[in-house]
Every structure is written in structure tokens, then in C-alpha cells.
Amino acid sequence: MRAAKVPVTAFLVLFATSVLAGTTLDFWHSYVHAQTHETNYSFHLSDYKRGLFWGSCGPSTKSLQWSFTFDLSGDGPVYTNRQVSISDDNGKPLNIVSGKVITDLK
């Protein structure tokens, strides 16, 4: 019995991944709004936990913690709260009271 515990323990130590947070920005793209003819920039910001997870679709190595979709209207690089729209991962728009977003396309 002890002989079986050593390989199993070694396997878990060598192949278990630590749960680290990872924030990703993807799907950055620009487009021209059909009604206002103004350039808009849109992107998706999300945060994942890393590790081994079992979800509804089976095993996975990451688990979504939160995500938001941003839409910036205008040429920027500074966008006021009136030029920014944010929606959560369910597509529900969020109310922005104040603040600004500053971008650097480099």
C-alpha cells in the first residue's frame, strides 16, 4: 500500500498547478459606428483562476472569475465617462458615474 502512495504523491506534486490569477485583454478592434460615423474601439477584459477545475463541460485548466466588455467612442486617447460604455459578462450595461479611460495604442 505504501508503494502506491509514493507514486501518487509524486504525481500530484509534479503535475498539480498552482491557482494563479490571470487577467486577459482580448478582441481589441476598431469600427465605425453606423449612425454617428464615429470611430469606436471595443475590447473584452476578463480574469481567470488557473488550476484544475471540473465544470459543466468537463475538466478545464481555467475558471472565469469576472469579465467586462468595453466600448470607447471617439479617437481618444482620453475617453470621458460619456464616451465609455461597459457591460458585464451577461451583456448587462453598467452605469458609469464618473472617471476616464486613457489608452496607449503602442
C-alpha positions as CSV (number, residue, x, y, z in Angstrom):
1,M,0.0,0.0,0.0
2,R,2.8,2.4,0.9
3,A,4.4,1.7,-2.5
4,A,1.3,3.0,-4.2
5,K,1.2,6.2,-2.1
6,V,4.7,7.4,-3.2
7,P,4.0,7.5,-7.0
8,V,0.6,9.1,-6.5
9,T,2.1,11.8,-4.2
10,A,4.9,12.4,-6.6
11,F,2.5,12.7,-9.5
12,L,0.4,15.3,-7.6
13,V,3.4,17.3,-6.6
14,L,4.9,17.4,-10.1
15,F,1.7,17.9,-12.1
16,A,-0.5,20.0,-9.9
17,T,-0.7,23.6,-11.0
18,S,-1.0,26.4,-8.5
19,V,-4.1,28.6,-8.7
20,L,-2.9,31.9,-10.1
21,A,-5.0,34.7,-11.3
22,G,-4.7,35.8,-14.9
23,T,-6.2,38.9,-16.4
24,T,-6.5,39.0,-20.2
25,L,-7.5,41.7,-22.7
26,D,-8.6,40.4,-26.0
27,F,-10.7,41.1,-29.0
28,W,-9.4,44.7,-29.3
29,H,-10.8,46.1,-32.5
30,S,-12.0,49.4,-34.1
31,Y,-15.1,50.0,-36.1
32,V,-17.1,53.0,-37.4
33,H,-20.4,53.4,-35.7
34,A,-23.2,53.1,-38.3
35,Q,-25.3,56.0,-37.0
36,T,-22.7,58.5,-35.7
37,H,-20.0,57.7,-38.2
38,E,-17.5,58.0,-35.3
39,T,-14.6,55.6,-34.7
40,N,-15.2,53.2,-31.8
41,Y,-12.8,50.8,-30.1
42,S,-14.0,47.7,-28.3
43,F,-12.3,45.1,-26.2
44,H,-13.0,42.3,-23.7
45,L,-11.3,42.3,-20.3
46,S,-11.6,39.1,-18.2
47,D,-10.0,37.5,-15.1
48,Y,-9.4,33.8,-14.7
49,K,-8.2,31.5,-12.0
50,R,-5.7,28.9,-13.1
51,G,-5.7,25.3,-12.0
52,L,-7.7,22.2,-12.5
53,F,-11.4,22.7,-12.4
54,W,-14.4,20.5,-13.2
55,G,-17.2,22.4,-14.9
56,S,-20.4,21.7,-16.8
57,C,-18.4,20.9,-19.9
58,G,-15.9,18.7,-18.1
59,P,-12.4,19.3,-16.9
60,S,-10.6,22.7,-17.6
61,T,-7.4,24.4,-16.6
62,K,-9.0,27.8,-16.0
63,S,-12.2,29.2,-14.4
64,L,-13.7,32.6,-15.3
65,Q,-14.0,34.9,-12.3
66,W,-15.3,38.1,-14.0
67,S,-15.4,39.7,-17.4
68,F,-16.5,43.0,-18.9
69,T,-16.8,44.4,-22.5
70,F,-15.7,48.0,-23.0
71,D,-16.7,50.2,-25.9
72,L,-14.9,53.5,-26.4
73,S,-16.3,56.2,-28.7
74,G,-14.1,58.7,-30.4
75,D,-10.5,58.9,-31.4
76,G,-9.1,59.1,-27.9
77,P,-6.6,58.6,-26.3
78,V,-8.6,60.1,-23.4
79,Y,-12.2,59.0,-23.0
80,T,-14.6,60.5,-20.5
81,N,-17.4,58.6,-18.8
82,R,-19.8,59.7,-21.6
83,Q,-17.6,58.1,-24.2
84,V,-17.3,54.8,-22.4
85,S,-19.8,52.0,-22.2
86,I,-19.3,48.8,-20.1
87,S,-21.3,45.6,-20.0
88,D,-20.8,42.6,-17.7
89,D,-20.3,39.0,-18.9
90,N,-24.1,38.6,-19.2
91,G,-24.4,41.7,-21.5
92,K,-26.0,43.9,-18.9
93,P,-24.9,47.5,-19.3
94,L,-23.3,49.2,-16.2
95,N,-23.9,52.8,-15.2
96,I,-20.7,54.9,-15.2
97,V,-20.9,57.8,-12.8
98,S,-17.5,59.4,-13.3
99,G,-13.9,58.8,-14.4
100,K,-12.0,58.4,-17.6
101,V,-10.1,55.8,-19.6
102,I,-6.7,56.6,-21.1
103,T,-5.4,54.4,-23.9
104,D,-2.0,53.9,-25.4
105,L,-2.1,52.1,-28.7
106,K,1.6,51.2,-28.6
